[in-house]
Amino acid sequence: MNDVSKSLNISLVGVGGQGTILASEILCNVALLAGKDVKKSEVHGMAQRGGSVVSQVRIGEKVYSPLVAIGETDFLVGFEKLEALRFAHFLSPDGVALVNDQEIRPVTVSSGQAEWPADLDGMLRSTFPKLELIPALEIAQSLGDVRAVNIVMMGALSNHLGIDEEIWRQAITSLVKPQFLELNLRAFDAGKTACR
C-alpha cells in the first residue's frame, strides 16, 4: 500500500444501482483483513432512482475521521463518466482517477432540461492527468451480468493498493451472495487487467 504514515483516501462515486456501496464495503473489509484501520462515509440521496452515490473510505494505521477533504482523494473511482467529473474537485493534484467507460444520462438530460457534454472523454483527459479508463461495463456484459461493474472496478483499484490478492478474494467472498460469487471473482480478475 502507499505511504502508511498517512491515511489513504479513496472516493467512490456513481449512480444508484451500480453497486457503489457494496464496493465500498468490500474495500473496508479488505483494509480490515490487511490489518489496517478504516473509516467510511456515504451519501446516497436518491440512489434508488439513479441519483448520485458517494462513498469515501480512509485507510491507515490509525484513522480518526471518515471524511475526505476536497483535494485530498488519492484514488477517485468513478462508476460513471459524468459522476467522476462532478466529483473531480476531491482528487488530489497527484491522485489517480479510475473511471468506468460508461455514460448514464440523467433525467435532466433525457427530459431536455440540461445538455450532455459534447466531448466527455476529452473532458476526462484534461481534468485527470492520471486517468485510467476501464471498460468495466463491457467486461461485465461479457461475463453475463452488468451488475458486476463494481467488482471489475475493484479489480482495477486493487492494482494500486499493494494489498495481497487473496485478501481481496476473501473480502469479496464474505460479502457477495454465494450464487454470484464465481461471477464476481471472475469480474475482479478481469478488472485487474483492464485499463485503456
HELIX and SHEET records of a PDB file:
HELIX    1   1 THR A   20  LEU A   33  1                                  14    
HELIX    2   2 ALA A   47  ARG A   49  5                                   3    
HELIX    3   3 LYS A   81  ARG A   86  1                                   6    
HELIX    4   4 ALA A   88  PHE A   90  5                                   3    
HELIX    5   5 VAL A  107  SER A  110  1                                   4    
HELIX    6   6 LEU A  120  THR A  127  1                                   8    
HELIX    7   7 ALA A  136  LEU A  143  1                                   8    
HELIX    8   8 VAL A  146  ALA A  148  5                                   3    
HELIX    9   9 VAL A  149  LEU A  161  1                                  13    
HELIX   10  10 GLU A  165  LEU A  175  1                                  11    
HELIX   11  11 PRO A  178  LYS A  192  1                                  15    
SHEET    1   A 6 ASP A  37  VAL A  43  0                                        
SHEET    2   A 6 SER A  52  GLY A  60 -1                                        
SHEET    3   A 6 LEU A   8  VAL A  15 -1                                        
SHEET    4   A 6 THR A  73  GLY A  78  1                                        
SHEET    5   A 6 LEU A  91  ASN A 100  1                                        
SHEET    6   A 6 LEU A 131  ILE A 134  1                                        
END                                                                             
